[in-house]
Amino acid sequence: MKTVILAICLSLVSAQAMAISRYNSQSMSCGKVQSVVDNEGAVILRYTSASGNPLYDRYVRNARFCAHNEGTRVMGVPAKDTSSCPVLKCWPLQYDDDDWNIN
């Protein structure tokens, strides 16, 4: 029984360590960006800000790819064909007025 529990714990740890793909959102159309996120579940999107600084973050298909205390929020990233392509990003849940809200 101890072996089974240890195996389960190790598999959970290894699942967290899986590699995540990285993409430059500005080299793809918005549809392609959304398709990549949807197909892979979670990806790192990088892009250059208006001031020329490199930026990146993790974007997800849905809240199942977030931590237990996070939900999702729609964010816009620049793509080849638009300055604001909507994708989901994990965001901390906050308790407010008897409801869990994403703030």
C-alpha positions as CSV (number, residue, x, y, z in Angstrom):
1,M,0.0,0.0,0.0
2,K,2.8,2.4,0.8
3,T,4.3,1.7,-2.6
4,V,1.0,2.7,-4.3
5,I,0.8,5.9,-2.3
6,L,4.4,6.8,-3.1
7,A,3.8,6.1,-6.8
8,I,0.8,8.4,-6.9
9,C,2.7,11.2,-5.2
10,L,5.6,10.9,-7.6
11,S,3.3,10.9,-10.6
12,L,1.7,14.1,-9.4
13,V,5.1,15.8,-8.9
14,S,6.2,14.7,-12.4
15,A,3.0,15.9,-14.0
16,Q,3.8,19.4,-12.7
17,A,7.3,19.3,-14.2
18,M,6.2,18.6,-17.8
19,A,7.6,20.9,-20.4
20,I,5.5,23.8,-21.6
21,S,5.7,25.1,-25.2
22,R,6.8,28.7,-25.8
23,Y,5.5,30.8,-28.7
24,N,5.9,34.4,-30.0
25,S,2.3,35.6,-30.3
26,Q,3.2,38.3,-32.7
27,S,4.4,35.8,-35.3
28,M,0.9,34.1,-35.4
29,S,-2.6,35.2,-36.3
30,C,-5.0,35.6,-33.4
31,G,-6.8,32.4,-34.5
32,K,-3.6,30.5,-34.5
33,V,-2.6,31.8,-31.0
34,Q,-6.0,30.7,-29.6
35,S,-5.7,27.3,-31.4
36,V,-2.3,26.6,-29.9
37,V,-3.5,27.5,-26.4
38,D,-6.6,25.3,-26.9
39,N,-4.7,22.3,-28.3
40,E,-1.9,22.3,-25.7
41,G,-3.9,23.4,-22.7
42,A,-1.2,25.7,-21.4
43,V,1.6,27.7,-23.2
44,I,4.0,30.5,-22.6
45,L,3.3,33.4,-25.0
46,R,6.0,36.0,-25.5
47,Y,5.8,39.3,-27.3
48,T,7.3,42.8,-27.3
49,S,5.5,45.6,-25.5
50,A,4.7,49.0,-27.1
51,S,7.8,50.4,-25.4
52,G,10.0,47.6,-26.8
53,N,10.3,45.5,-23.7
54,P,10.1,41.7,-24.0
55,L,7.1,40.3,-22.1
56,Y,5.8,36.8,-21.5
57,D,3.3,34.9,-19.4
58,R,1.5,31.6,-19.2
59,Y,-1.9,31.3,-20.9
60,V,-4.4,28.4,-20.5
61,R,-7.3,26.6,-22.2
62,N,-9.5,26.8,-19.0
63,A,-9.3,26.9,-15.2
64,R,-8.4,23.2,-15.0
65,F,-4.8,24.3,-16.0
66,C,-4.7,26.7,-13.0
67,A,-3.8,26.2,-9.4
68,H,-6.6,25.2,-7.0
69,N,-7.0,28.8,-5.7
70,E,-7.1,30.4,-9.2
71,G,-9.7,31.0,-11.9
72,T,-9.2,32.5,-15.4
73,R,-9.4,36.0,-16.7
74,V,-9.5,37.1,-20.3
75,M,-6.4,39.0,-21.3
76,G,-5.3,40.4,-24.6
77,V,-2.0,39.6,-26.2
78,P,-0.7,41.1,-29.5
79,A,-0.9,38.9,-32.5
80,K,0.2,39.2,-36.1
81,D,-3.3,40.5,-37.2
82,T,-4.5,42.3,-34.1
83,S,-3.1,44.3,-31.1
84,S,-5.3,42.4,-28.6
85,C,-6.1,38.7,-29.1
86,P,-8.2,37.4,-26.2
87,V,-6.7,34.4,-24.3
88,L,-7.2,33.1,-20.8
89,K,-4.7,33.6,-18.0
90,C,-4.8,32.1,-14.5
91,W,-5.7,34.7,-11.9
92,P,-6.1,34.4,-8.1
93,L,-9.6,34.0,-6.8
94,Q,-10.7,36.4,-4.1
95,Y,-13.6,36.0,-1.7
96,D,-16.0,39.0,-1.8
97,D,-19.6,39.3,-0.7
98,D,-20.2,35.6,-0.2
99,D,-19.2,34.8,-3.8
100,W,-15.9,33.8,-5.3
101,N,-15.0,36.3,-7.9
102,I,-12.1,36.7,-10.3
103,N,-10.6,40.1,-9.7
